[in-house]
Amino acid sequence: MKLDSTKQLIQGFGINDTWAEKAVPSAAFSTTAADGIGLSILRIGMSDTGSDYTSSIFTSDIASIKAVSGKVIGSCWSPPANCKDSGTINDGGHLLASCYGSWSDKMVTWAKGHSLYAMSIGNEGDFKSCGTTEPCNGNYPTTLYTANEMVAFVKVAGPKLQAAGIKVIAGEASEWIHTWSNESATGSDPGKKNSSDPLKCGFPATTKCNDGSGYDYGHWLAKDADAWKAFDILGVHEYDTQHAEPWPSDVTAAKKEVWQTEMSGVKWWPEQGPSSDINNGIAVAGWVHSALAVGDASAWLWWWYAPLSSGTNDNEGLVLQGSTAWTKRYYTIGNYSKFVRPGYTRVDMTGSTTDLLLSAYKGTDGTVVIVAINKGTAATVPITISGGTAPASCTPNVTSASDNLKAGTAVTVTGGSFSASFAATTVTTFVCK
């Protein structure tokens, strides 16, 4: 680990509550409460009328996030039906250019009304809800944007939000790979189908969408200097592929913060559930690791606290349908969110293998945090801390089949090094001071 080789600033970890039936327990936002994991970001949703989705839930969750001085961000799923070429809120359709002004004005009014830290100009512009046949998982409000449309709209909406003191999130594709290409995920379960292709680029990608009529939002935003200035945060989701994409070397525009604003286990795709065991916890921790260590994400957000009572009992929640018991994925997310705090910086760490994934972070107070996901058998590895003042000791906090963020015995750091032991199938966070 090299303390002087710094990567991205960490803004925090969080959760969504759009359409939620239940408020998130306030303890989830605490680092000191029993079972607390220190969530510090809440993402809420604006409806097509410019009002709140599930406002009663917002009230409780916003109070919880404000109690810990966290950030509230927003997104929107569809403009009014008369502002779309499909004439309907659900199942895709494109925002009409004639409504760019009115729809962006609604965003500003709503975002200001909730004192948002940041607002997304559109959720998942690469996805058209398309029924329940594999690989689709429902019918609900969605709006499609080609890369060209994303560029055009952000140049209208972005400056208005920025003038109101609200940071702008753009992109926010359902698949991280659509931020940087027209390729897509494959391997839905059980049919091993490609993910949906509403812009009809053809998977694997052809040259058909190389003119901006497809996905690849990041490249096209970066090609337009005014569009690049009109937003502050590159929003991404991690669905389907279940891993991050690195920032491309061919994008030379000033780098934006990357925020992964929504992820969970959904129907037809790996880890759809329902499951609550450590194996699922390990898989979800791997999503977080990929976002932070590969995608340089500054923030990582889960979808719901609980699945809808009338919906599928899947892994979209941090509890299972009808339950209040936290799943292991809640605690393995906590291996990051409880200890890697807002304002920390990721630092370079080598040594990851297929079975052992390592990442490291430092705080302004000298705290060093190391998170290790051990997918394999028990292992003991040497860890060396260089490039700054090494801490005196490191305390492990372990999530396993039997333990949840359990603090262990501190290990002494000698000459900048210590021996780290990882039990099989665990996530361990060393907090070093």
C-alpha positions in Angstrom: 0.0 0.0 0.0 1.3 3.5 -0.9 -0.2 6.3 1.1 1.3 8.9 -1.2 -0.2 7.4 -4.3 -3.7 8.8 -4.1 -6.8 8.0 -6.2 -10.4 9.3 -5.9 -12.0 11.2 -3.0 -14.7 9.1 -1.3 -18.0 11.0 -0.9 -19.9 8.1 0.8 -22.3 5.2 0.5 -26.0 5.2 0.4 -29.5 4.0 -0.5 -32.5 4.8 -2.7 -36.1 5.1 -1.6 -38.1 5.8 -4.8 -41.4 3.9 -4.7 -40.4 2.3 -1.4 -43.1 1.1 1.0 -40.9 1.3 4.1 -38.6 3.9 5.5 -35.0 2.9 6.0 -34.3 2.2 9.7 -32.5 5.3 11.1 -29.8 3.0 12.6 -28.5 2.2 9.1 -27.2 5.8 8.8 -25.3 5.6 12.1 -21.8 4.3 12.7 -22.4 3.9 16.4 -25.9 2.3 16.6 -26.2 -1.4 16.9 -26.1 -2.8 13.4 -25.5 0.6 12.0 -23.3 0.8 8.8 -23.0 4.6 8.4 -24.9 5.2 5.2 -24.4 8.9 4.2 -26.2 9.4 0.9 -29.9 9.2 0.1 -31.3 9.2 -3.4 -34.9 10.2 -3.9 -37.1 10.4 -7.0 -39.1 13.1 -8.8 -42.3 12.0 -10.6 -43.5 13.1 -14.0 -45.6 15.9 -12.3 -42.6 17.3 -10.5 -43.7 15.9 -7.2 -42.2 13.3 -4.9 -42.4 9.6 -5.4 -43.6 8.2 -2.0 -43.3 11.5 -0.1 -44.2 9.9 3.2 -41.2 7.7 3.0 -39.0 10.6 1.9 -39.9 12.6 5.1 -38.6 9.9 7.4 -35.5 9.0 5.3 -34.5 12.7 4.7 -34.7 13.3 8.5 -32.5 10.3 9.0 -29.9 11.4 6.5 -29.9 15.0 7.7 -29.4 13.7 11.3 -26.0 12.4 10.2 -25.2 15.5 8.0 -25.4 13.3 4.9 -26.2 14.2 1.3 -29.5 14.0 -0.5 -29.5 13.5 -4.3 -32.3 13.1 -6.8 -33.2 11.5 -10.1 -36.2 11.4 -12.4 -37.7 8.5 -14.4 -40.0 10.1 -16.9 -41.4 13.5 -17.9 -45.2 13.8 -18.5 -46.6 11.6 -21.2 -47.3 14.6 -23.5 -43.6 15.4 -23.4 -42.6 12.1 -24.9 -42.7 10.8 -28.4 -44.4 7.6 -27.1 -47.2 9.5 -25.4 -46.8 7.3 -22.3 -44.9 7.4 -19.0 -44.0 3.7 -18.9 -41.8 1.6 -21.3 -39.5 4.1 -22.9 -40.1 6.8 -25.3 -37.9 9.9 -25.8 -38.2 13.3 -24.3 -39.4 15.8 -26.9 -37.0 18.7 -27.6 -40.0 21.0 -27.2 -40.2 20.1 -23.5 -36.5 20.5 -22.7 -37.3 23.9 -21.1 -40.4 23.0 -19.1 -39.0 19.6 -17.9 -35.7 21.1 -16.8 -37.6 23.9 -15.0 -39.5 21.3 -13.0 -36.2 19.6 -12.0 -34.8 22.8 -10.7 -37.9 23.7 -8.7 -38.1 20.2 -7.1 -34.4 20.0 -6.5 -34.3 23.4 -4.8 -37.4 22.4 -2.7 -35.5 19.5 -1.2 -32.1 21.3 -0.9 -30.5 18.6 -3.0 -26.7 18.2 -3.2 -27.0 16.9 -6.7 -29.7 16.1 -9.3 -29.6 13.6 -12.2 -31.2 14.7 -15.5 -32.4 11.2 -16.2 -32.4 7.7 -14.8 -31.2 4.9 -17.1 -31.5 6.4 -20.5 -30.3 3.1 -22.0 -33.2 1.0 -20.6 -36.8 0.6 -21.7 -38.9 -1.3 -19.3 -40.3 -4.1 -21.4 -42.5 -6.6 -19.5 -41.7 -9.7 -17.5 -40.2 -12.0 -20.2 -36.5 -12.7 -19.9 -34.4 -10.5 -19.7 -37.0 -7.8 -18.8 -38.4 -7.4 -15.3 -41.4 -5.1 -15.3 -43.3 -2.2 -16.7 -42.6 1.2 -15.1 -41.6 4.8 -15.9 -38.6 4.9 -18.2 -37.2 7.4 -20.7 -34.7 6.7 -23.5 -31.9 9.0 -24.4 -29.5 8.5 -27.3 -26.0 9.9 -26.6 -26.8 12.8 -28.8 -30.0 13.5 -26.9 -28.2 13.3 -23.6 -25.7 15.9 -24.8 -28.4 18.2 -26.0 -30.5 18.0 -22.9 -27.7 18.4 -20.4 -26.8 21.7 -22.1 -30.3 22.9 -21.3 -30.9 21.4 -17.8 -27.3 21.5 -16.5 -26.7 25.2 -16.4 -30.0 25.8 -14.7 -29.3 23.4 -11.9 -25.7 24.7 -11.5 -27.0 28.2 -11.3 -29.2 27.1 -8.4 -26.2 25.7 -6.6 -27.1 22.1 -7.3 -24.5 19.7 -8.8 -25.6 17.9 -11.9 -25.5 14.1 -12.5 -25.5 12.9 -16.1 -25.3 9.6 -17.8 -26.7 7.2 -15.2 -27.0 4.3 -17.6 -28.3 1.0 -16.2 -25.2 -0.7 -17.4 -21.8 0.8 -16.7 -20.5 -0.5 -20.0 -23.0 1.8 -21.8 -21.2 4.8 -20.3 -18.2 4.0 -22.5 -19.4 1.8 -25.4 -22.4 0.4 -27.3 -21.6 -3.1 -26.0 -23.9 -4.8 -23.5 -24.2 -7.6 -21.0 -24.9 -11.2 -21.8 -25.9 -14.1 -19.6 -29.3 -13.6 -18.2 -30.6 -16.6 -16.2 -31.6 -19.1 -17.4 -31.7 -18.3 -21.1 -28.3 -16.5 -21.3 -29.8 -13.7 -23.3 -28.3 -10.4 -24.1 -29.6 -7.5 -22.1 -32.3 -5.4 -23.8 -31.3 -3.1 -26.7 -34.0 -0.4 -26.9 -31.8 1.8 -29.2 -31.3 -1.2 -31.5 -27.6 -0.9 -31.8 -27.2 -4.6 -32.2 -25.3 -6.7 -29.6 -22.5 -7.4 -30.2 -22.3 -3.8 -31.3 -22.2 -2.9 -34.9 -21.2 0.5 -36.5 -24.9 1.5 -36.6 -24.7 3.6 -33.4 -21.3 5.1 -33.9 -22.9 8.5 -34.8 -24.3 9.1 -31.3 -27.6 7.5 -31.9 -26.8 4.8 -29.4 -25.4 4.6 -25.9 -21.7 5.4 -25.2 -22.8 8.5 -23.2 -19.5 9.3 -21.6 -17.6 9.6 -24.9 -20.2 11.8 -26.5 -20.5 14.1 -23.5 -16.7 14.4 -23.5 -16.7 15.4 -27.2 -18.8 18.4 -26.5 -17.1 21.0 -24.3 -20.3 22.8 -23.4 -22.0 19.5 -22.4 -19.0 18.5 -20.3 -19.1 21.8 -18.4 -22.9 21.4 -17.9 -22.6 18.5 -15.4 -20.5 17.7 -12.4 -20.9 14.0 -11.6 -20.8 11.1 -14.1 -23.6 8.8 -12.9 -23.4 5.1 -13.5 -25.3 1.9 -12.5 -23.7 -1.6 -12.2 -26.6 -3.8 -13.4 -26.3 -6.9 -15.6 -22.5 -6.8 -16.1 -22.1 -6.6 -12.3 -18.7 -4.8 -12.6 -17.2 -1.4 -13.2 -15.6 -0.1 -16.3 -12.3 1.9 -16.0 -12.1 5.5 -17.2 -11.0 5.2 -20.9 -7.5 6.5 -21.8 -9.0 8.2 -24.9 -11.1 10.6 -22.8 -8.8 13.5 -22.1 -11.4 16.0 -20.9 -11.0 16.9 -17.2 -12.1 13.8 -15.2 -15.4 13.9 -13.4 -16.3 12.3 -10.1 -18.0 8.9 -10.8 -21.0 8.0 -8.6 -22.6 4.5 -8.8 -26.1 5.5 -7.8 -28.1 2.3 -8.0 -27.4 -1.4 -7.8 -29.1 -4.6 -6.5 -29.9 -8.2 -7.3 -32.7 -8.2 -10.0 -34.8 -10.8 -11.8 -33.1 -12.8 -14.6 -29.5 -11.8 -13.6 -26.9 -13.4 -11.3 -27.6 -12.9 -7.5 -31.3 -12.3 -8.2 -32.1 -14.3 -5.1 -33.8 -14.5 -2.7 -30.7 -15.1 -0.6 -29.3 -13.7 2.5 -26.2 -15.8 3.2 -22.5 -14.9 3.2 -22.0 -16.1 -0.4 -24.3 -13.4 -1.5 -22.6 -10.9 0.8 -19.3 -11.8 -0.8 -20.7 -11.2 -4.3 -22.2 -7.8 -3.4 -18.9 -6.7 -1.7 -17.3 -7.6 -5.0 -19.6 -5.1 -6.8 -18.5 -2.4 -4.3 -14.8 -3.3 -4.7 -15.1 -3.2 -8.5 -16.8 0.2 -8.5 -14.2 1.7 -6.2 -11.0 0.0 -7.3 -11.7 -0.4 -11.0 -14.2 2.3 -11.8 -12.7 5.0 -9.4 -16.2 5.6 -8.0 -16.5 8.2 -5.3 -19.9 7.0 -4.1 -21.8 3.7 -4.1 -25.6 3.4 -3.5 -27.8 0.4 -3.0 -31.4 0.3 -4.4 -34.1 -0.5 -1.8 -34.3 -1.2 1.9 -37.0 -3.9 1.3 -38.6 -5.5 -1.8 -42.2 -4.4 -2.5 -44.8 -6.6 -0.7 -46.6 -7.3 -3.9 -43.5 -7.8 -6.0 -40.9 -10.5 -6.4 -39.1 -11.8 -3.4 -35.6 -11.1 -4.8 -32.4 -9.5 -3.8 -33.4 -5.9 -4.5 -33.6 -5.1 -0.8 -31.2 -5.3 2.1 -33.8 -7.4 3.9 -35.9 -10.1 2.3 -39.6 -9.7 1.5 -41.7 -9.6 4.7 -38.6 -9.6 7.0 -36.8 -7.1 9.1 -33.6 -9.2 9.5 -30.6 -7.7 7.8 -29.0 -9.9 5.1 -25.3 -10.5 4.9 -25.0 -8.1 1.9 -26.1 -5.3 4.3 -23.1 -6.1 6.5 -20.6 -6.6 3.7 -21.6 -3.2 2.3 -21.0 -2.0 5.8 -17.4 -3.3 5.7 -17.0 -0.3 3.4 -19.6 2.3 4.4 -19.0 2.1 8.2 -15.3 2.5 8.0 -14.4 4.3 4.7 -15.9 7.6 5.6 -16.8 10.6 3.5 -13.7 12.7 2.9 -11.4 9.6 2.8 -9.2 9.0 -0.2 -8.5 5.7 -1.9 -4.8 4.9 -2.1 -2.9 2.5 -4.3 -2.8 -1.0 -3.1 -1.4 -4.0 -5.0 -1.7 -7.7 -4.3 -5.2 -8.6 -5.3 -5.8 -12.1 -6.7 -8.8 -13.9 -8.1 -9.8 -15.0 -4.6 -8.5 -12.1 -2.5 -9.6 -8.5 -3.4 -7.8 -5.7 -1.6 -8.4 -1.9 -1.5 -7.1 0.8 0.9 -8.1 4.3 2.0 -6.8 7.0 4.2 -8.5 9.7 6.3 -7.3 13.2 7.0 -6.6 12.2 10.6 -4.1 9.6 9.6 -6.5 6.6 9.9 -5.8 3.9 7.3 -8.5 1.5 6.2 -8.0 -1.8 4.3 -10.9 -3.8 3.0 -10.3 -7.4 2.0 -12.8 -9.8 0.3 -11.6 -13.4 0.7 -13.6 -15.6 -1.7 -11.3 -18.6 -1.1 -9.8 -20.6 1.7 -8.1 -19.1 4.8 -5.1 -17.0 4.0 -2.4 -15.0 5.8 -0.6 -12.3 3.8 1.9 -9.6 4.7 0.8 -6.0 4.2 3.3 -3.2 3.9 2.3 0.4 4.4 4.7 3.0 2.7 4.7 6.5 1.5 3.8 8.1 4.8 3.5 7.6 8.5 2.4 4.0 9.2 -0.2 3.5 11.9 0.7 1.7 15.1 -1.9 -1.1 14.9 -4.7 -2.4 12.8 -8.0 -3.8 14.1 -9.9 -6.3 12.0 -13.7 -6.1 11.6 -15.0 -9.3 10.1 -18.2 -10.3 8.4 -18.6 -14.1 8.0 -21.2 -16.7 8.0 -21.4 -16.3 11.8 -20.3 -12.8 12.4 -21.4 -9.3 11.4 -18.7 -6.6 11.4 -17.2 -8.2 14.5 -14.2 -6.4 15.9 -11.2 -8.6 16.6 -7.8 -8.2 18.3 -5.6 -5.4 17.1 -2.5 -6.4 15.2 0.8 -4.5 15.8 2.4 -2.8 12.8 6.1 -3.1 12.9 8.4 -1.3 10.5 5.4 -0.4 8.4 4.3 -4.0 8.0 1.9 -6.5 9.6 0.6 -9.9 8.9 -3.1 -10.0 8.0 -5.1 -13.2 8.4 -8.4 -13.8 6.5 -10.7 -16.6 7.2 -12.4 -18.4 4.3 -15.4 -16.6 2.7 -15.2 -13.4 4.7 -15.0 -9.7 4.2 -12.5 -8.0 6.6 -11.9 -4.3 7.3 -8.7 -3.4 9.1 -9.0 0.0 10.7 -5.5 1.2 11.4 -4.5 4.0 13.7 
